[in-house]
């Protein structure tokens, strides 16, 4: 059974926004799209940019790395432009007002 770790409160992350949280020793990009939460590895495979600081496109369900514009699906971490370019996606649970992420 996957271990979920509390990383934030729902009140800390507005819809259409992202933030970086620490899960153990790993930086994870956490996003809110209309009350649905997503978690991705925070390191862009292109040049190591901070994915969690990127532009969130709520209509297409993507995030764009702020350094060079690489785009990734919030649900899967796969790039809609190049399926070989992706970031790891993690499972998210919301319990009450707690957002939890599993790295397993």
C-alpha positions in Angstrom: 0.0 0.0 0.0 1.3 3.4 -1.0 2.4 5.8 1.8 0.9 9.3 1.4 2.7 12.2 3.0 1.0 15.5 3.9 2.6 18.3 1.9 0.2 21.2 2.1 -3.3 22.5 3.1 -5.8 23.1 0.3 -6.0 26.8 1.4 -2.3 27.3 0.5 -2.8 26.6 -3.2 -5.2 28.6 -5.3 -6.7 27.2 -8.5 -4.5 27.7 -11.5 -1.4 27.9 -9.3 1.6 25.7 -8.5 4.0 25.5 -5.6 7.0 23.5 -4.7 6.9 21.2 -1.7 9.5 18.8 -0.1 8.6 15.2 0.1 11.5 13.6 2.0 14.5 14.9 0.2 12.7 15.4 -3.1 11.3 18.6 -4.6 7.8 18.1 -5.9 5.7 20.5 -8.0 2.1 20.6 -6.7 -0.7 22.1 -8.7 -4.4 22.9 -8.3 -6.7 23.0 -11.2 -10.3 23.8 -10.1 -9.9 21.8 -6.9 -8.2 18.8 -8.5 -4.6 18.4 -7.4 -1.6 17.1 -9.3 2.0 16.4 -8.4 5.0 16.2 -10.7 8.8 16.0 -10.3 10.0 19.6 -10.0 13.0 19.2 -12.4 12.4 19.8 -16.1 14.4 17.3 -18.2 15.5 20.0 -20.6 17.8 22.1 -18.4 16.6 21.4 -14.9 14.1 24.3 -14.7 11.7 24.6 -11.8 8.4 23.0 -13.1 6.5 24.2 -10.0 7.1 27.8 -10.9 5.7 27.3 -14.4 2.5 28.6 -16.1 -0.5 26.4 -15.4 -2.9 26.0 -18.3 -6.2 25.0 -16.6 -8.0 24.5 -20.0 -5.5 22.0 -21.4 -4.3 20.5 -18.1 -0.7 21.4 -18.6 2.2 23.2 -17.0 4.9 25.1 -18.9 8.4 25.2 -17.5 9.3 28.9 -16.9 12.9 28.6 -18.3 12.4 27.4 -21.9 8.7 26.7 -22.3 8.7 22.9 -22.3 5.1 21.7 -21.6 3.9 18.7 -19.5 0.6 17.1 -18.8 -0.4 17.6 -15.2 -2.1 14.2 -15.1 0.7 12.1 -16.6 3.9 14.3 -16.7 4.2 13.5 -20.5 4.9 16.3 -22.9 2.2 16.7 -25.5 4.9 17.9 -27.9 7.5 15.1 -27.4 6.4 11.9 -25.7 10.0 11.1 -24.9 10.2 14.2 -22.8 8.5 13.8 -19.5 8.6 14.4 -15.7 7.5 11.8 -13.2 3.9 12.2 -12.0 2.9 11.2 -8.4 -0.4 10.2 -6.9 -2.2 12.8 -4.8 -4.9 12.4 -2.2 -7.0 15.1 -0.5 -8.3 14.3 3.0 -10.3 17.1 4.4 -8.1 20.1 3.8 -4.8 18.1 3.7 -3.1 17.5 0.4 -1.0 14.3 0.5 1.5 12.9 -2.1 2.9 9.4 -2.6 6.3 8.9 -4.2 5.7 5.2 -4.6 
